[in-house]
C-alpha cells in the first residue's frame, strides 16, 4: 500500500511536467492525458 500511494503521489506531481516539458504537449492535451489515466485507473479498480 505504501509503494502504491508513493507512486501515485509521484506520478500526479511529476507527470504534468514530463508531458509538457519533455513531450512538448500543450496544457489542454496534458489535461486530456491526465484525465485518461485517471479514468483508466478508476475503471480498473471497479
N, C-alpha and C positions, 0 to 999 in steps of 0.2 A: 504494500500500500504506500509506503514511504517513497519508493522509487517511482511509482506511478504518479503520485502527486508532484514530486520533484520535476519529472519530465513534463508534466502538464504546465507547471508554472514557467519552466524554462522555455518551452515552445510558445506559450502565449505571450511571453515578453520578447523573445528573440526572433520569432518568425516574421513579424511585420518588417523589421529591419532587414532581414535576409531577402524578403520578397521585393522590397523597394530599392535597396542599395545594390544587391548582388545580381538579382534577376531583372532589375530595371522595370518593374511593373508600376503602373500608375496606382494612386491611392485607392481608386474605385475598384480596380482589378484585384488589388491586395485584399480589399474587404470581401469581395466575392470568394476568393480562395479561402480566407479565414472562415467565412460562413459555411462554405462547403465542408471544410474539415470538421467544424462543429456539428453539422447535420449528419455527417457520416458517423462520427463518434456517438451521437445520440441514437441513431438508428441501429448501430451495432450493439448498443447496451440494452436495447429492448428485446 
